[in-house]
Structure formats: C-alpha cells, structure tokens
Amino acid sequence: MTGRFVVGLVGGAFGLEGFVKVKSLSGETGHLLCLRSAVLRLRGDERDVEIEKSVPIFPSVIMKFRGVNTPEEAGKFAGAEIITGRENASPLKPGEYYIEDLKGLEVTADGCVLGHITGVFEGGGGYVAEIRLASGDLKLVPFRNEFFGEIDVEAGRAALHSTWILE
C-alpha cells in the first residue's frame, strides 16, 4: 500500500499575504485544514513546507507556507502537488479506496488472473478502472459493484464478476 498521497493541487496565489489556493483531490477539505506540514512537488522537484495557516474558501482551501509572504513568492508554487502521508489523507468510508492503493492490483475472474489495474480515472458516470491484460491490451471497466466483486487491497487483488465486460 502507498504511504504517501497527492491530496491537493496548488492553483496559484491568493491575496496579498502569500497565500495559495489549493484544490482538494478528494473533494473534501477537512484533512487539508489539519495539515501542518507537507511536501510540494513541482516539475519533479520536491520541497518540504511548513503550513502556517489554512482557511476554507468553498470549495477550496487557501494555505500560507512559512517564509512565503508575497503573491509573487506564492505564485511560484502554481501547479504544485501537495503530498502527505497516509495518516493525513482524507478518511475513507466503507467501500471506498484510495486510488493509489488500487493501482497494481491483480484482476481476476473465475479464479484466473486476467491482468492488473494500471489506473483509475473519473469518467462521466463515475470511476473507470484501466486494466492491462496479460496480452498487453488495455481495457476500461466501470469501477462499480455491478462489475467488480471482492476488492482486497491487502492481498493485492480485485475480482471481476465476469469476463464479458472485457470483450
């Protein structure tokens, strides 16, 4: 299981005091408001930051990083990913999974290994799992109870109810 998660994206400077606007990737903001430190990743470079203050601005959050005091300094972080540990990620409800934990799960049906989940994306009607089959083909399957049965992140596998969805 993944130990670190991207929990938000910096949109740009906000106001005159060095705040940045942050979009939550989970759609929830409570966990962002509790962060006191994080890692910012921008164009492959990572930097530890201390968070001085967080304020909810529906549907986002504004944050002030220690040492960043002007809009010009804050603007340099536009596009950065905010990374934190699992303990600071948005809490899961029953039947929910972190997308990072789903990546790499073995996909089975009728006891046979068919491939692995390579990604999960938001689609028009919900989430879609991208599955790389043993043949190398990529298939997209709605990530819904109608198509997926047991999902065991600890064991590293997700079971499809049937293979017809892959045809």
Secondary structure, DSSP 8 states (H G I E B T S, - for coil): --SEEEEEEEEEEETTTTEEEEEESSS--HHHHT-SEEEEEETTEEEEEEEEEEEEETTEEEEEETT--SHHHHHTTTT-EEEEEGGGS----TT---HHHHTT-EEEETTEEEEEEEEEEEETTEEEEEEEETTS-EEEEE-STTTEEEEETTTTEEEES-SGGG-
